[in-house]
Amino acid sequence: MKILLLGSGELGKEFTIAAQRIGQIVIAVDNYENAPAMQVANGFEVVNMLDGSELDRIVAKHQPDFIVPEIEAIRTERFYNYESQGIKVVPSAKAANFTMNRKAIRDLAAKELGLKTANYRYATTPEELNKAVLEVGIPCVVKPLMSSSGKGQSTIKTESDIEKAWNYSVEGSRGDVIEVIVEAFVKFNSEITLLTVVQNNNPTLFCAPIGHRQERGDYQESWQPARISEADLNEAQNMAQKVTKALGGAGLFGVEFFLSDEGVYFSELSPRPHDTGMVTLAGTQNFNEFELHLRAILSLPIFEITLEKAGASAVILASENSLNPTYEGIEKIASLPKTDFRIFGKPTSRPYRRMGVSLTYDNLETPIEEIVERAIAAANVVKVHH
């Protein structure tokens, strides 16, 4: 099968590797040359995916069997036309459209499906943001409707933060939509990602929940399994099944939840492998998240997902701008027990850009906190230089 991969970052790279291992053809697309997935793909294209005519051109050129989006900044309304041509959009044109924009997915979850979410409003101007903040209350969280990896996300703690939050959201917004979502602050005890695998001809399966910690709206560490009560897990699985069914299609979805004293809150959804799910590269499961996504897309039956080990991941971040980043500490991290790592091969760096990840693992009886501490220590061994 020929797969057109739209977005070629580290998640796309691991997906491409999974596809290559079972003989698929991948054409990697991004807006810059030598993106991570391009380095392992059969071919590549460098285009602006927000240009619909460019998107049409490369689809016509390559005639793929599948279109697999890896990022949000794509002219996704074109996907309905590609579906009508007989090309399978993953998970579906509807899912890609609804989840590219936080407004559609939040309204679907809260208004149509009745899932418990934080109180929220939208704003398209600084004045509307002021009004929205008054309505949901302080503290609150402001996010661009279109962004990824936490870009443009901030917390308003006082009225003086409102203007700053608006400017930061506009800077961090992807695409041509200037609109933000304002969410009431949920007093949560923890956050989880529930990787949900929707199959074409077989039951929906769930991975063991993944816990994670964020800074600047981007994950810093993730671990599997996360602690969660059976009642909360059942509630999260029911919510995940409802929202993925409403979106349609097959593939792996990363569904995020807040766990609070008041129960489980739906937070966000990605219709593809999730950055926090990189912990599955530590061998925590019989299949990692990228292999699961691929198998579900190709309608290869997945009999079960089993938790094999406890594991953790921690990000390796750049601190400077560089056109030729280099790495120190590779031998040190390689010498650590029950530890692995990935360097993504990004051709440039900037402050806080995710350049790699450390992976640690142990048996399921080992306290997860110890495994997370080892992942953080391992990530700190590697330094990115310019």
N, C-alpha and C positions, 0 to 999 in steps of 0.2 A: 504494500500500500504506500501511496505517496502522501506525506503529511506536510502541510504548509504551516510552519510554526511562527506565529505573530508575536514577536518579543523574544529576545535571545539572551536573557540574563542567566544567572546561576541556576534558577529553577528550570529554565528551558534547556540548559546544558545537561542537567541530570536526566531530564525527560528524553532528550535526544540519545543519550548513552543507553537508556533503557530500551528505546526503540531500535537502535542499531544492534543490540544484543539479540533481538529476534527478527532481524532481517528486514526492517522497514526502511523506507527512504524518507529523509527529512530535509526540507529546504528551510533554512533559518532566516528570519527577517527581523531587522531592527533599523533604527535610524542612524547607526554609526557602524563603521567597519570593525571587524575583528571582535565582535561581541562574543561572550563566552560560548553560546550554543553554536555559533558559526564555526568555531574551532574544531568541532566534532561532527558537523553535519555533512550531508552529501553535496549541498550547494547552499548559496546564500543570496539574499537581495538586501540592498541598503535603500530604504524608502521612508518617507514620512507617512506613517499609517493613518494619520488624520486627513490625508489627501485621498478622497474616495476614488478619484480617477486612477491614481497610482496603485491603489489596492486592487481595483478592477483589472489593471494591466497585468499585475503579477499573477493574479488568479487565472486569467485567461492564458498567460504564458505557460504556467506550470500544470494547469488542470489537475489539482490535487484531489485525492479521495476524501481527505479530512482537512479542515482548517481548525487549528488548535491555538486559541489566544492565550498568551502568557501575561499580558499586561492590560491596563485599562484604556490607554490612550490610542484607541483605534476607532475608525469610522464604522461603528458596529451596525448601524442601520443597513449597511450594504449586505450584512450577513443573511437577511431574509431573501434577498435576490439569489445569493449563492446557494442557499438551501433549495430554492425553486429550480435551480439548475441540476440538482441531484448531488451536490457536494454536502457532506456531513459536517456541520459546524458543531464544535464541541464546547459544552455539552449540547447546546441548542442555540439557535439565533436568539430566541427569547431570553435564555439564561444569560448570554453574553451581553445583550442590551440592558437587561434589568440590573445586572451587577456592575456594569461599567460605571453606573451613576448611582450614588448612594440613595438618591431620592426614590427611585423606582423600587429598589429592593426593600427599603425601609417601609414605604407605603404598602407594598405587598405583604410584608410580615405583620405590620401592626394593624392595618386597616382591613385588608382582605382576609388574612388568615387568623387574626386575633391573637398573635403571639405577644407575650409580655416584653415590652421594650422600654427604654428610658423615655421620658417625656421629651418631645423634640419639636423644633420649628425650623423653617428655612429662611434664608435671607439672601437678597441679590444686591443690596447696597449697604453702606455703613449705617444708614438710618434704620433700615430694616433689622440689621443685626442688633442695634440698641434695643429696639422693641422686642425682639425675640429673647434677648437676654433677660429683660424685665419679666417676660412671661414664664420662662422656664426656671429662672432664679440663678443666683450665684452661690456656689461655684458651678460652672458648666464647661462643656467641652465644645470647641469649634473645629470643624473639619471641612475641607473643600469637598464638594460633591464628587469631583473627579480627582483622585490622587492615589498614590500607592506608597507603601513602606513608610507610612506616617508623615509624609511630606505635607506641610501646611497645617498640621494639627497642633492645637495648643489648648491650655486650660485657662479660663477666665476666673481669677480669684477676687478681683476688685474691679470696679467700674473703669479704673484707669487702664485696665488691660484690654478693653474692647477694641479700641482703634488699632492697637498693636496686633491683636488677633486677626482682625480683618485683613490688614496688610500682609501678614504672614500667610494667611490662607490663600490670598490672591497669588502670592509668589509661588506657593507650593502646588497650585492647581494645575492639572494636566488638561490639555485640550482647549476648547474655546468656550467652555461653560464657566462663567464666573458666578458661582452660587455656593453657599455654605449651608451645612446642617449644624444646628445648635442643639446639643443634648444636655438634659439635666444630668448632674453628676450622680451616678449610682454608687451607693456605699457598698461596694462589693468586697468579698473576702479573697477572691481569686478569680482569674480568667482562665478559660480553657478553649482549646481548639478541638472540635470533634470532626475528624476526617471521616467523611461520609461517602461511601462508594456506591453509586447507583449503577446497576447493571441492566442491560437491555432485556435479557431473558431469564434473569435470576434475581433472588432477593437482594434488597439493599443491605449492605454490611457497614459496620462501624469499627474504626480503629479504637484502641484504648485511648482515653482522653489525654490530651497534651496540655500541660501547664506552661505558662510563659510569663516573662516580665518584660515590660516596655519602658523605654526612655525616648523622649522626643517623638512619640508615636510609633516607634519602630522596635521590634523585638530585640532583646539583648541575650536572653537565655531561654531555652525551652527544654522541657523534660517530659518523659513518658515512662510510666503512667503518672497522671496527676491524681491527687487525692480528691475523691468526690463520693458523696453518699449514693447509695443505690437509687433512692427516690429522685435525687437531682439528675443522675445519669439517665434514668428512664425518661424524665421530663425533657432533657436536652435531646435525646434520641428521637422522641416524638416530634419535637419542634423541627429538628433537622430533616426528618422524613417528610413532614408537611411542606416545608419551603422548597426542598429539592424536587418533590413531586410536582409542585405548582410551576416550577421553572422548566421541567422536562429535560429529556436527553439523558445520556449516560456519561459517566466519568467520575472523577473524585472532586468533591466539594470540601473546602475548608470552612466550617461553620463555627463562628466565634460566639461564646457566651460569657456573661458575668455570673458568678455564683455569689449570692447574697443571703442574708438572714431571711429575706422575703421570698427566696426561691431563685429560679433561673431566669435570667433576662437574655433574650436574643440580642446580639450586638451587630455582627456583620457576616457577610458570606463572600467567599471567592469561589468561582466555578472552575477551579484548577488546583494543583498542588499549592500548599501554603508554606510561607517561609518558616513558620514555627515547626512544620512537619519535616524539616531537614534533620531533626533528631532521628527520624527513621533510617537515615543513612548509617546510624551507629549499630544497625543490626537488631533493633528492638523488636522487629516484626518479621514474619516469614517473607513478606514482600514490602519493599519501601514504598513511599507514597507515589513515586514516579512510575514504578512498575504497576501499581494498582490502577493509576489513571490510564496508562496505556492499555492494559488488559481490558478495562471496562469499555474504553473507546472502541477497541477491535472486536468486542463481543466475545472475548476469550473468557470462559467461565472461571470465576474465583470461588472455590469451594468454601474457604474460610480464611479469616485473618487471625493469626495467633500471635500473642505477645510472648516473645522469646527471652527478652532481657529487659532490664531497666536501663535507660540511657538519658543523656543530656547533650545539648549543643550550646555553644556560646560563640558570639560573633567576633570576627577579627576585623577591626575597623581601621581605616586610614585616618591620619590626623592632618594631612597636608595635601595640597594640589600637586599632582605630578603627571607628566606625559609619559613616564617610563618607570612605574613603581617597581621596587625590588623588595625582597623579603629576607629578614634576618630571623634566626631561631628555628629554621625548619628541622635541623638535626636534633635540636633539643626536644621539640614536640614529638618527633618520630621515635624518640627513645623512651617516652613515657608509657607505663603499662596501661593496658585496657583503654587505649586512646587512639584516635584516628583524626584526620583533618582533611579539609578540602581548601585549595587555593583556586579561586574562580577564574583567574586569568583575565580579569578586566584590564583593558589596555591603558586606562587612566585612573587616577584617584583624586578624591577631594575629601575635605574633612567629614568624618562620620560615614563615608561610603563603605558598604559592607564588601570586603575583599576576600573573605574566607570564613571558615567556621571550624571550630574544634568539636570533636565528637568523643564522648566518653561513655562507657557502659560497664555494667556489672550484673550480678545475678539479681533476681527479683526480691531477694531478702535484704539486699543492701539498702540502707536509708537513701532515699532519692536526693536529699540535701547534700550528702557526701559526694554523689556523682555530679551534681550541679557545681559544687565547689571545685572539683577536679577539672570540669570543663572550663570554668572561668580562669583557673590558674593556667591551663594549657593554652587558652587563647591569648593570655597575657605574655606568653613566651615568644609569640611571633610579633615582630615589629615590621610595619610597612614604611619603607623609606622612599624619598623622592629623588 
